[in-house]
Every structure is written in structure tokens, then in C-alpha cells.
Amino acid sequence: MLGKLYVCATPIGNLKDITLRCLETLKEVDLIASEDTRHTIKLLNHYEIKTPLESYHEHNKDAKGKKLINLLLDGKNIALVSDAGMPGICDPGEDLIKLCYENNIEVTVLPGATASITALILSGIKTRSYCFEGFLPSNKKAKKEVIQRLKDDTRTYILYEAPHHLLQTLEEIYEQIGNRNISIVKELTKKYENVFKTNLLDAIQYFKNNDPKGEYVLVIEGADENEVLNRQQEEIANISIKEHLEQYLSMGMDIKEAMKKVAKDRGISKRDVYNEVKIKDN
């Protein structure tokens, strides 16, 4: 029989934030694949768990991934844990999960603590619709593209950031999307858990005078729907129907879908779009 991969959520701060099922699983599996064995051993020692550990992280995931898959193919059951929270989110756990599916190995998730959702609920910002971006790209161009994409997104968005990049990231976000409400969350579930509810401009000023410490979750208010709509209408008014159509075609839409979108954006019929483009082409 093939083994099974158990994706186990571990505490993000408070060691009590772990499920009974997770503790039982960590004791019963043949091996625990850990992002940082030095970190995980503290958790295991606290709960007197003696299961063997194997490192699995970003820098060894190719070689260790193959080794873990072979063990699973041999019938060994493996628990996958990250430093904190749910494996597979902003860590190489997603690569191991993918490898399991490619090899027809069963995967199950043991739910538990997750920094992004915990911070979102704690933020006091709208939770009905949100997007998670994790850590922004280190490449300047790619980072700018991601932030720009969020500019007109009306959903609340969640980011992770390290202390040494926090101020720069806040400045770049402010420059591209303007001033928004933000909750800056750190030390989740720990004694000094803190939620800094402010706006981007005031946050920038604060961190210019106070050195950031610890890992941060940024929960940022989405764009105002009416403001986005008004801006889009202004942009539409300054381009021709043909230019508008070409924008959608450049995104990979087929002609019928693009014409339908243009008609909806401009409050006209598809026939009007067709006639305008036909006239221009002639």
C-alpha cells in the first residue's frame, strides 16, 4: 500500500493552538517533514513527540522531495509541517503536494492556525471578499505589477512582509494606490499580539520613526467600488470604441467576448460596437 501525506497546521505563536488530531497524527506517522527541524523540535518536545524529523525546505526541496515521495511509495506515512501555520502557503509544501498527486499518493489536510485568515478577522476590515498575495515579489518590476493590479481591486487584500522591507513596501503601495485604511498585525496569538489600525500615510510616518520588529501581516482596504467605476468611465470616455475593443483583444479574448465587454462597459449594444468598428475598418 502507498503511504499518505498529512499536511498539518502548527501553531503560529501560542503552542496551545494545535488540534488534538494534529498531535495524534504527529505521533503516529513514520516521519515528519519539517521546514526547519530546529524550530519543529521545540513543538515536538513540548508535547513529548518522538517521531523522526526530516528537513524539507526551499533550498533542498528538489532532492528531498524525491526522497519523501519514494518513502511514501514504499508505504510510509509522512506529516508535513512548516515553521508556523499551514504548510503549502508561501512555502515549498505546495511542491510536495503537487508531487504526491503526480504519483497518485493520497493527501489530506489537518486544518488549524493560519496567519492570513487570523489577521484578516482581527483587522476590523471587510472580510466578505478578500485576496491573499503572500510576500510581494522581490523583483521591482514584478512587485510594481502586482501592486498595480490591486489598485482597482475592491476586495480586501492580505500581504506578508518582513521587518526590513516593511517601510519600503508601505511607501510603494501608497505611491501606486493612494491612501487606504490598513491594519498591520504582528505577534499573532502571542503575549504581545498587536493590531495597528491606521492608514498607509500614517503608517509610513510611524515606521520612519519606529524600527519595525517581527513578521507582519498587512490587511489593506480594497478600492472603493464607486471610485473605480467613475475612473473606468473617465478612461473609457477618452478612447474610441475600436481602441477599447483592441484592449480586450490584447488580453486574449475572442472577438465576440470582447465586443460584449465593450458594449457593457459603454452602455451600448453589440450592434453599435460592430457598426462602429466596421465603419472605421472601411
C-alpha positions, 0 to 999 in steps of 0.5 A: 500500500502507498503511504499518505501525506498529512499536511498539518497546521502548527501553531503560529505563536501560542503552542496551545493552538494545535488540534488534538488530531494534529498531535495524534497524527504527529505521533503516529506517522513514520516521519515528519517533514519539517521546514526547519527541524530546529524550530519543529523540535521545540513543538515536538518536545513540548508535547513529548513527540518522538517521531523522526524529523526530516528537513524539507525546505526551499533550498533542498526541496528538489532532492528531498522531495524525491526522497519523501515521495519514494518513502511514501511509495514504499508505504510510509506515512509522512506529516508535513509541517512548516515553521508556523501555520499551514504548510503549502502557503508561501512555502515549498509544501505546495511542491510536495503536494503537487508531487504526491498527486503526480504519483497518485499518493493520497493527501489530506489536510489537518486544518488549524492556525493560519496567519492570513485568515487570523489577521484578516478577522482581527483587522476590523476590515471587510472580510466578505471578499478578500485576496491573499498575495503572500510576500510581494515579489522581490523583483521591482518590476514584478512587485510594481505589477502586482501592486498595480493590479490591486489598485482597482481591486475592491476586495480586501487584500492580505500581504506578508512582509518582513521587518526590513522591507516593511517601510519600503513596501508601505511607501510603494503601495501608497505611491501606486494606490493612494491612501487606504485604511490598513491594519498591520498585525504582528505577534499573532496569538502571542503575549504581545499580539498587536493590531495597528489600525491606521492608514498607509500615510500614517503608517509610513510616518510611524515606521520612519520613526519606529524600527519595525520588529517581527513578521507582519501581516498587512490587511489593506482596504480594497478600492472603493467600488464607486471610485473605480467605476467613475475612473473606468468611465473617465478612461473609457470616455477618452478612447474610441470604441475600436481602441477599447475593443483592441484592449480586450483583444490584447488580453486574449479574448475572442472577438465576440467576448470582447465586443460584449465587454465593450458594449457593457462597459459603454452602455451600448449594444453589440450592434453599435460596437460592430457598426462602429468598428466596421465603419472605421475598418472601411 
